[in-house]
Amino acid sequence: MVSTPSLVQLTKATQVRLRDAGVTETWLEDVIEKDPIILGLGEATVIDRQRRQEKAGRLDLLLEDQDEEKRYEVELMLGSTDESHVIRTIEYWDIERRKYPGYDHCAVLVAEDITTRFLNVISLFSGSIPIIAIQVNALKVEDKLVLNFVKVLDSRKLRKDDSTEIKAKDTDRQYWVSTASAATVDLVDKFLGIINQVADKPRQLTYNRYFIGLNDGMRPGNFVTFRPKRSFLNVSFRALSQTEIWEKRLGESGLEFDTKNESLRIKLTPKDFEENKGLLTEILHQCVKDYEAE
């Protein structure tokens, strides 16, 4: 005799305003500091809160993703967004990026109500300012409060303008050899050789402070970028189609990879490269074809 499964019990949730629930911005900071993953910003951790900004007040939270060398300047606001809050968020981002240019910085605005009007205003800056808008919704379930963080705007997912990236050129190959290692920079040269096997125009390397990109001698074209480290190389494929197929094959190979902001990223040691050269060549050739077909 087949038993009938019991019905799932449903509990009614009521949306409430945080202030009405007795919540303060300080309490919300505490919650995020204990579990910053709830913001949906990856493996970032809180490294400072109420960070003093010279002649500009205090930044609510500063988060850092050490693996990606990224920092997030986070401003919290209970209730609806207003002009001053948007300006303050961008101002703190600008101060931090100028003071610590060794990181990629992103402004993050967290509020209960981000109206269409302010989304439109924020989107105007998205071409030049990396900014994320997160709406936090509070639900009351019986005597418990549930927080739900929803990303309503992420300008990092917009197509990047290669012409702005080429302006960051202020380093050379020796800079990367000294910062990372000769072995991982040599890997970049090997990747370039594979790219030029099928590229319509021969590609050259562009040595920027934060990554090594590509150009055709006249214009940038960063459909593949490289970030050498001491013992490994991070390679990002931006123009690659059918990433699900490549993810499956990479998983079968045992290589370490992930997808982020619509890019496939692979972490390689020199040994990994030699053992998987055939697969990596296929991926590179496909990426070149996809980019040149755009």
Buried (B, 14 or more C-beta within 10 A) or exposed (E): EEEEEEEEEEEEBEEBEBEEEEBEBEEBBEBBBEEBEBBEBBEBEBEBBEBEBEEEBEBBBBBBBEEBEBBBBBBBBBEEBEEEBBEBBBBBBBBBBEEEEEBBBBBBBBBBBBEEEBBEEBBEBBEEBBBBBBBBBBBBEEEEBEBEBEBBBBBBBBEBEBEEBBEBBEBEBEBBBEBBBEBBBBBBEBBBEBBEEBBEEEBEBBBBEBBBBBBEEEEBBBBBBBBBBEEBBBBBBBBBBEBEEBBEEBEEBEBBBEBEEEBBBBBBBBEBBEBBEEBBBEBBBBBBBBBBEE
